[in-house]
């Protein structure tokens, strides 16, 4: 097939783009591994997650906590964070060579580091910390033990989350680029299971299973599609490693139509400023419905991730009564490749749905007592139509307004602004805007108010309404010190709606440090010198985000 001058230029740029690599430069740095464990990964670099790309690698710890974690190079601890969310207990080390390493989901800090953090907890009487240090406070040598692996924060199983960042740009880089090839064993090509084809006017959408044929994958029949609007393709699949059963990400993809390159992405770094665009990198509707990760083989207009070949958005125009051949190559980190062949036929009588014209986005919608507005580029493409449906409700303080895409659950890059007009005066400080997702789960939004209105921002669509939150949090004892070999006190704390705002524990009216495990709704105090042998009075206070407060008082012997 003949190529135009423009196609040759673009293809040459693609070849240059696809061979950009910093691997050799990085591997000369001399970093050591962060643990004495192989790189068996529970999560790979830049794989898609809800609202973000994974910014490091998750190293398995054989289902156990407490593996020693080492500094990978000389430098100093520049940040330590203790949080019930995200990375949980985490250490950041700034190295002398321009990189920063990050170690997340730790169970405990090592020796003098741990003693210092404990002092800070009690000096500030705060269980959550975010501390920054200069180069003189906590210097580190390569190989020093800094912590122990764990399962804190948003982790769902024991592992070490490990990152390497460019200290200047703060962009996350692939940690595997810094180590010899033999450290990461992967000879398995990506596994592709299905392809989803969507007409960009929203009128045609179908998912086809992929089957193995010779050395490639395909559908069991040609695919007939409308020729009046471009097609967008999405692939459901994952990568697997020889030494791990986890489903990891596909780091590179290229799409050819009739031998011409139409689309390519290659992820080599993660910029935290635009990581939320991951919601446009994959099919958001399928992810939110827990169907799987469908990798979009196209670039939406307001998706500005720098991972794509310029000038190629991947949308396919299939000519009427013409047959087009599509080839898609998917690669993992070790360049193992899986190939897909598709045959697309344009505008035949086998179309399942009639073609339609493109419709416009509703950027601002006002009902009596309710307004929602979308800032510029909040939506990734203008064809994402917003529907507003009003429903009366006796259980709430307002009508319910369902905000959704017309044909699917759609992502927002920037927050939409919601306003309810309400003259209710009774317990006005206890009124919040609630978002109910498409499965009925309630989530209270951070709400502000004045004499006439309630305001909130939301980065997810759903149903919105006003509701009272006058219910106090629940506090329940799971176990006290003498009832377990771990020498700790464990308490369950739950708030039904607005969420936990603050929590504090006291022994004999003296503050003690409880760590909040938000994913399990538990706070835990490891007994220390602040609780000696004998009889004590335990006091727990918990406050939710609208000021409802609950207190538990319990005597115990230790």
Secondary structure, 3 states (H helix, E strand, C coil): CCCCHHHHHHHHHHHHHHCCCCHHHHHCCCCCCCCCCCCCEEECCCCEECCEECCCEEEECCCCCCCEEECCCCEEEEEEEECCCCCCEEEEEEECCCEEEEEEEEEEECHHHHHHHHHHHHHHCCCCEEEECCCCCCEECCCCEEEEEECCCCCCCCEEEEEEEECCCCCEECHHHHCCHHHCCCCCCCEEEEEEEEECCCCCEEEEECEEECCEEECCCCEEECCCCCEEEEEEEEEEECCEEEEECCCEEEEEECCEEEEEEECCEECCCCHHHHHHHECHHHHHCCCCCEEECCCCCCCCCCCECCCCCCCECCCECCEEEEEEEEECCCCCEEEEEEEEEECCCCCCCCCCCCCCCCCEEEECCEEEEECCCCCCCCCCCEEEEEECCCCCCCCEEEEEECCCCCCCCCCEEEEEECCCCCCHHHEEEEEECCCCCEEECCCEECCCEEEEEECCCEEEEEEECCCCCEEEEEECHHHCCCCEEEEEEECCCCCEEEEEEEECCEEECCEEEHHHCEEEEECCCCCCCCEEEEEEEEEECCCCEEEEEEEEEC
